[in-house]
Amino acid sequence: MSGLPRLSEATLDRLPGAVARPDYDRAKTEIGVVHFGPGAFHRAHQAAAFDAVLAEDPRWAISGVSLASTGIADALRPQQGLYTLATLDRRADLRVIGSLKQLLIAADRAAILDRIAARSTRLLTATVTEKGYCLASDGTLDWDHPAIARDLTHDTAPTSLVGWIVAGLAERRRRGGGPLTVLSCDNLAANGRKLGAAVHAFAMRKDAATAQWITDMVRFPSSMVDSITPATDDALRHRVAAAIGQEDAWPVQRERFMQWVIEDDFAGERPPLEAAGVTFANDVRPFEAAKLRLVNGAHSSLAYLGLLLGHATVADAMADPRLAAFVERLMREDIAPSLETPAGLSLTDYITSILARFGNPAIEHQLSQIACDGSQKLPYRLLDAVRDARAAGRPTARLAVPVAAWLRFVERAGRGDGPLIDPLARRLLACAADPLAILDLPEVFGTLVDDRVFRDEVGSAFAALRDAPTAAALLTRR
């Protein structure tokens, strides 16, 4: 975008009238949130929600901490944390978000600890994906994970999310920083309880006094987040630049639908997020199970089956009537019966709305993006529904199909047909010549490794998915 000025506080008044911008004085905002993982999803979802409340309460601006790379900080620091959110539907709405006031990287150890320890910080949040929690297959902390093992024996800058949280809380305790709420915003069932247990366990091994302080002073509510957020690409950058007349190094995009349900269990003050459409609930579990299994489970099914059939995006896959009909049957007949209906939510209507969202042609959500980290995602998105169905005596043959499609995806990666981005990539690729051996991995399949019925169903589906014609035939079976 040569020749265009860079988006910054100095250029906000030059934005076209149709582009929304912060309706508050950023100089008067105060950082009240430390967020680990300020990637596209956080900036399109939670940061946008906080942006909507800063005019009412300026004490909830965000300090974003990137642990794995410097890319976001390098892109947004010259823009003073400003970036454009494109909301895509039949029309695209553009809004410059101002809630991200500070950007830190792992090398900024002292500054990160200062932020967590500060009395003005009332909330610590995280979006680091399922693999970022370093959990074992049973949901507890994986003590053999290299990052956890390293952080236990080193007092330098941590490398894991859990290590950073414990280091920050220890510093907060030392300075008398007061109570804090730690809120996971990742697609992980019971994310608050799992993160809280991991933090407590790690702290016990580092310092029992800090662990006791965490028990007394810190709360770990669970939350459920939902909004389809395709990755940023050059097409979006050019589209945004043309619309705002300025260069934005890292805009983000999402669908118009946005949902955030938070367990009402805070250590101190609760952010006024109701103004941004956030729901506070006594029990998040029914909401998160519905979202994980119906939205994310269907997404993963579309990804692996869609890629097998030659599709590139979710909308492309939904335009295939065979695949769209299969996924709808999967959701209504196989996944929905495994769910407890959340209060005030009709699962029938919820599924209808999800199918409409998936078919939104304005959202170019790449199936290859959804297909990443299958070993971490499938246990929560599909395999929990399988276990519930087996326990209740319901059929699971259709649920076995997307699992078999994942095995075919690994097989093709082993042939060099594409990369396999997964924390277990080495072990998975070692099975690529005989992908059904992946069913023996307890860290993925848990108790299902010994379930002969489900294993046979996956094997049968795997055989039928050997090519596109037989795959299409399988999808049309009732």
Secondary structure, DSSP 8 states (H G I E B T S, - for coil): -TT--B-SGGGGGGS-TTSB--SS-GGG--EEEEEE--SHHHHHTHHHHHHTTTTT-TT-EEEEEESS-SHHHHHHGGGTT-EEEEEESSSEEEEEE--EEEEEETT-HHHHHHHHH-TT--EEEE---GGGG-B-TTSSB-TTSHHHHHHHH--SS--SHHHHHHHHHHHHHHHT---EEEEE-SS-TTHHHHHHHHHHHHHHHH-HHHHHHHHHHEE---EEEE-------HHHHHHHHHHHSSB-SS-EEEES--EEEEES--SS----GGGGT-EEES--HHHHHHIIIIIIHHHHHHHHHHHHTT--BHHHHHTSHHHHHHHHHIIIIIIGGGS---TT--HHHHHHHHHHHHT-TT---BHHHHTTTHHHHHIIIIIHHHHHHHHHT---HHHHHHHHHHHHHHHHHHTTSS----TTHHHHHHTTTSGGGGGG-HHHHGGGGG-HHHHHHHHHHHHHTSSHHHHHHHHT--
